[in-house]
Amino acid sequence: MKIANCKRCGKMFQKTTRDICMDCVKEEGQILEATRVYLRDNPSSSLAEVSDGTDISMKVIMDLIHAGLLRLVDFPNMAVECQGCGTPTQEGRYCSKCQEELGMKLAGAAGVLKQSTKDKEVKHKGFYSR
């Protein structure tokens, strides 16, 4: 049994798959539903307008977007800043350009790691017996 402090409220809880306690999960669900209802009624709203209309902070709404709980593809005026380059994106934490660059960097690093472990392998010939 893992015990952790809730990322949102700081309360201790029994950790399962989330970093937040069950009370914050329930609150997050209510916030998510309120945001979805507002966007359904006002699909051309910006992030600031959604925040003002729902009394939910922009940070909380952005956290929902980054977590993939709130998708923006149907809302053209909603966007968050890419954490890589700062351009507006509707795709989560990174824009498609930065996602591609990160993928290439990771693929390159994986290749280097694979080659370095291959170079360090000890070639054994035969078997040892007792």
Secondary structure by P-SEA (a helix, b strand, c coil): cccccccccccccccccccccaaaaaaaaaaaaaaaaaaaacccccaaaaaaaacccaaaaaaaaaaccccccccccccccccccccccccccccaaaaaaaaaaaaaaaaaaaaaaaaabbbbcccccc
